[in-house]
Amino acid sequence: MNIDELKRNVVKAIDDNKDIIIKTARKIYSTPEYGYKEFKTTETTSKFLKDLGLDVKENLAITGCETVLDGAKPGPNIAILGELDAISCASHKDAVETGAVHACGHNHQVAGMLGATLGLVKSGALKQLAGKVTAIATPSEEYIELDYRDKLRKEGKITYLGGKQELIKKGYFDDVDMAMMFHSQDMDGKDALVGPVSNGFIGKKVHFIGKQSHAGNAPEKGINALNAATLAMNNIHAQRETFKDSDRVRVHYIITKGGTVVNSVPDNVQMEVYVRARTIAGMLDASKKVDRAIKAGAMAVGAKVEITNIPGYLPILDYPEFDKLFKNNLLLLGTPDDKIIKGGDFTGSFDIGDVSHIMPTIHPMIGGVKGELHTKDFGVVDEETAYLLPAKAMALTAVDLLYNDASVAEGILNNFKPAMTKKEYLDFLTSVDNVEDFEG
């Protein structure tokens, strides 16, 4: 069978089963769960795969799961990924009691991953391919609920707060050669964006420790930890002109605890901080300046501060040859060229960036949605574009890579040099993961 016939069969299989793919996307949307808590979502995902007659490995990094599709001959292993977790946006009309909602489109990703898997299985395409396709449902991409994840760390259940970090550490990417997934995005009438780059980030938990006293009767006897935090935030603002424009630095924070009672000088104030930048060097430079600003706030009032640095995510690296395959399949599927954006600059962060430092990776953006990510305005307007278009394009890209004895995949891999080995990557995470106590 030639590759054109093979691709037509894959697309037909997805179209013939589009109702179950869309139904699954809707079901996952109705049960949003936070990271490392995605039990219902994993159950839905696993059942879909088992219904295809596939063996499913579960409990990867608590809630992840995977299945491996074997081709007719040995060859490279191509991973298709989808993320299980939801974001918090209590003001969204579909948010559940916990505030969780799929206002980032992760249910779209899982539906696309499942649709691509279905297309490859039901079309019989695997008999014509050399290598493997591994579908991996990954947990905990949204970097939230840090206290809960810290608890999991202390219990020895995880090492890292991000799902792909944890899967890399546990070896689930050791036999994977290339990876792809997509993300939903409102692109003002466009259907897709190919070749995005992004910022990485370092996370921080900051604990200012002061001295409690009566706020009205004896404030001079206290040490105001909230004042230390306020000064720290102002100090960070004063650093902004020192960040290089090319590093695309973003620093943002929230106070998660501002004191206990209003008539006592606050002695326990806590913050969470993200420090984002386009390069690893930029992340480290900005992080150092932010730490300095935080310490200065503590010093000004004589407070103590504990800064816990947590490895966040790395910037997404772009692989144009891989991206071109995906774009060509969008064109083949009927997406007009003027509906495809070439390249994109995102100052947000995605944990697929970590994978992209180890292997060739693509992370296109797909439309069919409206509204900004993580807001009450986000929603689906075209289910076929949001779920089925990426399912087809990823399945067809896997066919391109593994057809003809995987010659295309081998060509990409032969010219590939990773930005980091797995060891170098894990060593970097270890170097960032630290706690510093400062006596102000």
KOLKOL-949555 format. One record per residue (C-alpha): residue number from 1; residue in three letters; x, y, z. Coordinates in Angstrom, 2 decimals. Layout:
 resi resn       X       Y       Z
  NUM  ALA       X       Y       Z
...
! end
This chain:
 resi resn       X       Y       Z
    1  MET    0.00    0.00    0.00
    2  ASN    1.44    3.39   -0.91
    3  ILE    1.58    6.18    1.66
    4  ASP   -1.32    8.14    0.14
    5  GLU   -3.67    5.15    0.45
    6  LEU   -2.41    4.55    3.96
    7  LYS   -3.16    8.12    4.98
    8  ARG   -6.63    8.03    3.45
    9  ASN   -7.40    4.92    5.48
   10  VAL   -6.22    6.58    8.69
   11  VAL   -8.37    9.67    8.07
   12  LYS  -11.39    7.50    7.24
   13  ALA  -10.98    5.52   10.45
   14  ILE  -10.97    8.73   12.48
   15  ASP  -13.96   10.16   10.59
   16  ASP  -15.90    6.92   10.98
   17  ASN  -15.37    7.07   14.74
   18  LYS  -15.57   10.82   15.28
   19  ASP  -18.63   10.58   17.50
   20  ILE  -16.83    8.50   20.15
   21  ILE  -13.79   10.81   20.02
   22  ILE  -15.96   13.89   20.53
   23  LYS  -17.99   12.14   23.23
   24  THR  -14.77   11.28   25.07
   25  ALA  -13.54   14.88   24.87
   26  ARG  -16.83   16.06   26.36
   27  LYS  -16.74   13.45   29.12
   28  ILE  -13.24   14.48   30.17
   29  TYR  -14.37   18.12   30.09
   30  SER  -17.15   17.26   32.54
   31  THR  -14.72   15.82   35.13
   32  PRO  -11.85   18.33   35.43
   33  GLU   -9.19   17.43   37.99
   34  TYR   -5.99   19.03   39.21
   35  GLY   -2.51   17.60   38.70
   36  TYR   -1.68   14.22   40.23
   37  LYS   -5.41   13.87   41.02
   38  GLU   -6.68   13.01   37.51
   39  PHE   -8.21    9.66   38.44
   40  LYS  -11.51    9.99   36.55
   41  THR   -9.75   11.40   33.50
   42  THR   -7.26    8.55   33.48
   43  GLU  -10.09    6.04   33.85
   44  THR  -11.82    7.49   30.78
   45  THR   -8.58    7.54   28.81
   46  SER   -7.59    4.01   29.77
   47  LYS  -11.03    2.62   28.93
   48  PHE  -10.92    4.19   25.45
   49  LEU   -7.59    2.50   24.76
   50  LYS   -8.68   -0.84   26.21
   51  ASP  -11.80   -0.73   24.05
   52  LEU   -9.44   -0.63   21.05
   53  GLY   -8.01   -3.93   22.28
   54  LEU   -4.80   -2.34   23.54
   55  ASP   -2.77   -3.14   26.62
   56  VAL   -2.56   -0.13   28.90
   57  LYS    0.10    0.54   31.50
   58  GLU   -1.34    2.64   34.30
   59  ASN   -0.15    4.54   37.39
   60  LEU    2.73    6.26   35.62
   61  ALA    3.68    9.09   37.98
   62  ILE    0.50    8.45   40.01
   63  THR   -2.12    9.07   37.30
   64  GLY   -0.46    8.75   33.88
   65  CYS   -1.02    5.88   31.47
   66  GLU    0.39    4.66   28.18
   67  THR   -0.06    2.14   25.40
   68  VAL    2.44    1.01   22.78
   69  LEU    1.50    0.34   19.15
   70  ASP    3.98   -1.94   17.41
   71  GLY    4.71   -1.61   13.72
   72  ALA    5.56   -4.53   11.45
   73  LYS    9.32   -3.97   11.77
   74  PRO   11.71   -2.53   14.36
   75  GLY   12.33    1.19   14.18
   76  PRO   12.10    4.47   16.10
   77  ASN    9.52    5.06   18.81
   78  ILE    7.27    8.10   18.24
   79  ALA    5.34    9.37   21.28
   80  ILE    1.99   11.12   20.97
   81  LEU    1.19   12.95   24.19
   82  GLY   -1.89   14.37   25.85
   83  GLU   -2.20   16.12   29.22
   84  LEU   -4.71   15.02   31.83
   85  ASP   -5.08   17.92   34.25
   86  ALA   -7.24   21.02   34.44
   87  ILE   -6.59   24.59   35.57
   88  SER   -8.30   26.59   38.32
   89  CYS  -10.78   29.22   37.10
   90  ALA  -13.72   29.35   39.48
   91  SER  -15.44   32.11   37.47
   92  HIS  -15.77   29.90   34.38
   93  LYS  -19.36   28.76   33.79
   94  ASP  -18.29   25.11   33.67
   95  ALA  -16.02   25.10   36.71
   96  VAL  -16.78   22.37   39.24
   97  GLU  -16.89   22.77   43.01
   98  THR  -13.10   22.73   43.34
   99  GLY  -12.77   25.56   40.80
  100  ALA  -11.24   23.18   38.26
  101  VAL  -12.14   23.53   34.59
  102  HIS  -10.52   22.61   31.29
  103  ALA   -9.92   26.24   30.37
  104  CYS   -6.60   25.27   28.80
  105  GLY   -7.94   22.58   26.49
  106  HIS   -6.17   19.57   27.92
  107  ASN   -9.27   17.48   27.28
  108  HIS   -8.77   18.40   23.60
  109  GLN   -5.21   17.09   23.76
  110  VAL   -6.26   13.76   25.22
  111  ALA   -9.06   13.43   22.65
  112  GLY   -6.57   14.21   19.87
  113  MET   -4.09   11.65   21.21
  114  LEU   -6.84    9.03   21.48
  115  GLY   -8.17    9.87   18.02
  116  ALA   -4.70    9.53   16.48
  117  THR   -4.25    6.18   18.23
  118  LEU   -7.64    4.99   17.01
  119  GLY   -6.83    6.01   13.45
  120  LEU   -3.57    4.08   13.41
  121  VAL   -5.15    0.97   14.97
  122  LYS   -8.43    0.73   13.05
  123  SER   -6.89    1.61    9.67
  124  GLY   -4.38   -1.26    9.90
  125  ALA   -1.62    1.26    9.18
  126  LEU    0.75   -0.28   11.71
  127  LYS    1.30   -3.25    9.37
  128  GLN    2.97   -0.86    6.94
  129  LEU    5.20    0.94    9.46
  130  ALA    8.63    0.31   10.97
  131  GLY    8.85    1.26   14.61
  132  LYS    6.43    2.06   17.40
  133  VAL    3.91    4.72   18.35
  134  THR    3.47    5.23   22.09
  135  ALA    0.45    7.15   23.31
  136  ILE    1.20    8.69   26.72
  137  ALA   -1.36   10.49   28.88
  138  THR    0.76   12.74   31.09
  139  PRO   -0.29   14.17   34.47
  140  SER    0.22   17.49   36.17
  141  GLU    1.22   20.05   33.52
  142  GLU   -0.36   23.06   35.21
  143  TYR    2.06   24.26   37.89
  144  ILE   -0.44   24.82   40.72
  145  GLU   -1.30   23.48   44.18
  146  LEU    2.36   23.46   45.14
  147  ASP    1.68   22.59   48.79
  148  TYR   -0.18   19.43   47.73
  149  ARG    2.66   18.43   45.42
  150  ASP    5.22   19.17   48.12
  151  LYS    3.31   16.74   50.32
  152  LEU    3.55   14.09   47.61
  153  ARG    7.30   14.74   47.41
  154  LYS    7.75   14.37   51.14
  155  GLU    5.81   11.10   51.01
  156  GLY    8.20    9.84   48.33
  157  LYS    5.48    9.50   45.69
  158  ILE    7.04   12.01   43.27
  159  THR   10.33   13.82   42.86
  160  TYR    9.20   16.66   40.60
  161  LEU    6.07   18.78   40.52
  162  GLY    5.61   18.60   36.74
  163  GLY    4.29   15.43   35.12
  164  LYS    6.70   15.20   32.19
  165  GLN    9.63   15.92   34.49
  166  GLU    8.54   12.99   36.62
  167  LEU    8.02   10.69   33.63
  168  ILE   11.47   11.56   32.26
  169  LYS   13.04   10.87   35.65
  170  LYS   11.22    7.54   36.00
  171  GLY   12.42    6.40   32.58
  172  TYR    9.19    6.47   30.57
  173  PHE   10.86    8.48   27.81
  174  ASP   14.04    6.37   27.77
  175  ASP   12.96    4.37   24.71
  176  VAL   11.14    7.26   22.99
  177  ASP   12.97    8.88   20.06
  178  MET   10.60   11.69   19.04
  179  ALA    7.53   13.29   20.62
  180  MET    4.55   15.33   19.52
  181  MET    1.47   16.90   21.00
  182  PHE   -0.61   20.01   20.42
  183  HIS   -2.17   22.81   22.42
  184  SER   -5.41   24.69   21.86
  185  GLN   -5.23   28.40   21.16
  186  ASP   -7.57   31.17   20.00
  187  MET   -5.73   32.50   16.94
  188  ASP   -8.28   35.03   15.72
  189  GLY   -9.78   32.95   12.94
  190  LYS   -6.69   30.87   12.10
  191  ASP   -6.78   27.09   12.37
  192  ALA   -3.22   26.28   13.40
  193  LEU    0.18   27.60   14.40
  194  VAL    3.31   25.57   13.69
  195  GLY    6.76   26.05   15.22
  196  PRO    6.13   27.90   18.49
  197  VAL    8.84   28.77   20.99
  198  SER    8.21   29.61   24.62
  199  ASN    9.70   30.72   27.90
  200  GLY   10.85   28.41   30.63
  201  PHE   10.54   29.24   34.32
  202  ILE   11.78   28.65   37.83
  203  GLY    9.19   28.45   40.60
  204  LYS    9.68   29.84   44.09
  205  LYS    7.97   29.48   47.44
  206  VAL    8.88   32.40   49.69
  207  HIS    8.28   32.42   53.44
  208  PHE    8.87   35.67   55.36
  209  ILE    9.20   35.17   59.11
  210  GLY    8.75   38.17   61.38
  211  LYS    7.75   38.69   64.99
  212  GLN    4.19   38.98   66.19
  213  SER    3.06   41.78   68.50
  214  HIS   -0.08   43.85   69.09
  215  ALA   -0.53   46.00   65.99
  216  GLY   -2.16   48.88   67.87
  217  ASN   -0.55   48.79   71.29
  218  ALA    3.04   47.68   70.59
  219  PRO    3.89   47.57   66.87
  220  GLU    7.46   48.59   67.67
  221  LYS    7.96   45.23   69.37
  222  GLY    7.09   43.32   66.23
  223  ILE    8.78   42.57   62.91
  224  ASN    6.28   42.98   60.08
  225  ALA    6.67   40.13   57.60
  226  LEU    4.02   41.64   55.33
  227  ASN    6.07   44.81   55.02
  228  ALA    9.05   42.65   54.07
  229  ALA    6.97   41.01   51.32
  230  THR    5.66   44.36   50.07
  231  LEU    9.18   45.75   49.87
  232  ALA   10.33   42.59   48.09
  233  MET    7.66   43.06   45.41
  234  ASN    8.69   46.68   44.93
  235  ASN   12.33   45.61   44.73
  236  ILE   11.47   43.12   41.99
  237  HIS    9.81   45.93   40.02
  238  ALA   13.04   47.91   40.33
  239  GLN   14.92   45.02   38.67
  240  ARG   12.78   44.92   35.54
  241  GLU   14.90   47.37   33.53
  242  THR   17.92   45.11   34.11
  243  PHE   16.39   42.17   32.24
  244  LYS   17.56   41.81   28.64
  245  ASP   14.79   42.31   26.10
  246  SER   15.92   39.21   24.21
  247  ASP   15.39   37.10   27.34
  248  ARG   11.65   37.97   27.36
  249  VAL   11.65   37.87   31.18
  250  ARG    8.36   37.72   33.08
  251  VAL    8.18   37.75   36.88
  252  HIS    4.83   37.32   38.62
  253  TYR    3.74   36.40   42.11
  254  ILE    0.88   36.05   44.54
  255  ILE    0.72   36.31   48.33
  256  THR   -0.78   33.05   49.52
  257  LYS   -0.78   34.08   53.19
  258  GLY   -0.68   37.71   54.31
  259  GLY   -0.94   37.30   58.07
  260  THR   -3.34   35.84   60.61
  261  VAL   -5.39   38.63   62.24
  262  VAL   -5.46   42.33   61.46
  263  ASN   -4.68   43.52   65.00
  264  SER   -1.44   41.55   65.21
  265  VAL    1.77   42.42   63.37
  266  PRO    2.05   39.73   60.65
  267  ASP    4.83   37.29   61.43
  268  ASN    4.09   34.62   58.80
  269  VAL    3.71   35.76   55.19
  270  GLN    4.03   33.46   52.18
  271  MET    4.34   34.03   48.45
  272  GLU    4.56   31.96   45.27
  273  VAL    6.65   33.34   42.43
  274  TYR    7.37   32.42   38.81
  275  VAL   10.48   33.70   37.06
  276  ARG   10.21   33.13   33.31
  277  ALA   12.69   33.68   30.48
  278  ARG   13.37   32.53   26.92
  279  THR   16.71   30.85   27.72
  280  ILE   18.08   28.83   30.60
  281  ALA   20.78   31.45   31.16
  282  GLY   18.11   34.16   31.24
  283  MET   16.06   32.15   33.75
  284  LEU   19.03   31.76   36.08
  285  ASP   20.05   35.43   35.81
  286  ALA   16.54   36.71   36.51
  287  SER   16.11   34.21   39.37
  288  LYS   19.27   35.48   41.04
  289  LYS   18.06   39.09   40.83
  290  VAL   14.64   38.18   42.20
  291  ASP   16.23   36.36   45.15
  292  ARG   18.34   39.43   45.84
  293  ALA   15.23   41.63   45.79
  294  ILE   13.44   39.28   48.20
  295  LYS   16.35   39.27   50.64
  296  ALA   16.53   43.06   50.54
  297  GLY   12.88   43.26   51.59
  298  ALA   13.59   41.00   54.55
  299  MET   16.73   42.91   55.49
  300  ALA   14.93   46.26   55.47
  301  VAL   12.64   45.26   58.34
  302  GLY   14.86   42.69   60.04
  303  ALA   12.79   39.66   59.04
  304  LYS   13.96   36.22   58.09
  305  VAL   13.10   34.71   54.74
  306  GLU   13.18   31.18   53.39
  307  ILE   13.37   30.91   49.59
  308  THR   12.55   27.52   48.11
  309  ASN   13.55   27.33   44.46
  310  ILE   11.69   24.66   42.51
  311  PRO   12.62   23.53   38.99
  312  GLY    9.88   24.68   36.65
  313  TYR    9.84   24.03   32.90
  314  LEU   12.35   24.62   30.13
  315  PRO   11.76   26.72   27.00
  316  ILE   10.34   24.90   23.97
  317  LEU   12.95   24.25   21.28
  318  ASP   11.88   24.33   17.63
  319  TYR   12.56   21.51   15.14
  320  PRO   11.63   22.90   11.69
  321  GLU   11.94   19.64    9.74
  322  PHE    9.54   17.91   12.14
  323  ASP    7.19   20.91   12.12
  324  LYS    7.13   20.84    8.32
  325  LEU    5.74   17.30    8.32
  326  PHE    2.88   18.36   10.56
  327  LYS    2.15   21.46    8.48
  328  ASN    2.12   19.46    5.24
  329  ASN   -0.43   17.12    6.76
  330  LEU   -2.62   20.06    7.76
  331  LEU   -2.50   21.17    4.12
  332  LEU   -3.29   17.63    2.97
  333  LEU   -6.32   17.63    5.27
  334  GLY   -7.64   20.75    3.58
  335  THR   -6.47   23.49    5.93
  336  PRO   -5.69   26.54    3.75
  337  ASP   -2.12   27.80    3.92
  338  ASP   -3.33   31.25    4.94
  339  LYS   -5.04   29.68    7.96
  340  ILE   -1.71   28.35    9.28
  341  ILE    0.57   30.67   11.24
  342  LYS    4.28   29.99   10.82
  343  GLY    6.11   30.37   14.12
  344  GLY    4.86   31.78   17.39
  345  ASP    6.36   33.55   20.39
  346  PHE    4.86   32.47   23.72
  347  THR    6.10   33.88   27.01
  348  GLY    4.11   31.28   28.92
  349  SER    5.62   27.91   29.75
  350  PHE    4.87   24.28   28.89
  351  ASP    6.51   21.16   30.28
  352  ILE    6.83   19.80   26.73
  353  GLY    9.82   22.17   26.67
  354  ASP   11.66   19.73   28.92
  355  VAL   11.05   16.91   26.45
  356  SER   12.24   19.12   23.57
  357  HIS   15.68   19.46   25.17
  358  ILE   16.14   15.68   25.03
  359  MET   14.55   14.65   21.69
  360  PRO   13.00   16.16   18.54
  361  THR    9.61   17.48   19.62
  362  ILE    6.75   19.46   18.13
  363  HIS    4.02   21.39   19.90
  364  PRO    1.72   23.07   17.34
  365  MET   -1.25   25.17   18.38
  366  ILE   -4.71   24.28   17.04
  367  GLY   -7.81   26.49   16.84
  368  GLY  -11.49   25.71   17.10
  369  VAL  -11.65   27.62   20.39
  370  LYS  -12.31   31.15   21.58
  371  GLY  -11.09   33.19   24.51
  372  GLU   -7.80   33.48   26.34
  373  LEU   -6.31   30.42   28.00
  374  HIS   -6.98   30.07   31.74
  375  THR   -9.90   32.53   31.70
  376  LYS  -13.68   32.33   32.02
  377  ASP  -13.96   33.19   28.31
  378  PHE  -12.21   30.07   27.03
  379  GLY  -14.38   27.54   25.19
  380  VAL  -14.80   25.33   22.12
  381  VAL  -16.53   26.72   19.05
  382  ASP  -15.64   23.99   16.50
  383  GLU  -15.20   20.47   17.89
  384  GLU  -13.97   18.98   14.62
  385  THR  -11.14   21.51   14.41
  386  ALA  -10.35   21.31   18.13
  387  TYR  -10.28   17.49   18.43
  388  LEU  -10.31   15.76   15.04
  389  LEU   -7.98   17.96   12.99
  390  PRO   -5.01   17.46   15.37
  391  ALA   -5.84   13.75   15.75
  392  LYS   -5.61   13.28   12.00
  393  ALA   -2.52   15.47   11.57
  394  MET   -0.59   13.70   14.35
  395  ALA   -1.53   10.24   13.05
  396  LEU   -0.49   11.20    9.52
  397  THR    2.78   12.65   10.82
  398  ALA    3.49    9.34   12.55
  399  VAL    2.86    7.59    9.21
  400  ASP    5.31    9.94    7.47
  401  LEU    7.96    9.23   10.09
  402  LEU    7.67    5.43   10.10
  403  TYR    6.73    4.59    6.50
  404  ASN    9.37    3.17    4.14
  405  ASP   11.42    1.60    6.93
  406  ALA   11.15    4.83    8.97
  407  SER   13.46    6.63    6.56
  408  VAL   12.10   10.08    7.41
  409  ALA   12.41    9.57   11.16
  410  GLU   15.89    8.12   10.76
  411  GLY   16.91   11.12    8.68
  412  ILE   15.80   13.54   11.39
  413  LEU   17.41   11.50   14.17
  414  ASN   20.70   11.12   12.31
  415  ASN   21.06   14.91   12.23
  416  PHE   19.87   15.43   15.80
  417  LYS   22.02   16.41   18.76
  418  PRO   20.14   16.84   22.03
  419  ALA   20.43   20.12   23.91
  420  MET   20.74   17.97   27.04
  421  THR   21.21   14.30   27.77
  422  LYS   18.84   12.84   30.33
  423  LYS   21.61   12.99   32.93
  424  GLU   22.43   16.62   32.12
  425  TYR   18.73   17.46   32.32
  426  LEU   18.25   15.80   35.71
  427  ASP   21.47   17.38   36.99
  428  PHE   20.11   20.80   35.98
  429  LEU   16.86   20.19   37.84
  430  THR   18.85   19.15   40.92
  431  SER   20.96   22.31   40.71
  432  VAL   17.86   24.51   40.74
  433  ASP   16.05   22.57   43.47
  434  ASN   17.26   24.17   46.71
  435  VAL   16.22   26.01   49.86
  436  GLU   18.02   29.13   51.15
  437  ASP   17.52   30.62   54.61
  438  PHE   18.41   34.32   54.94
  439  GLU   18.67   36.18   58.23
  440  GLY   17.56   39.73   57.46
! end
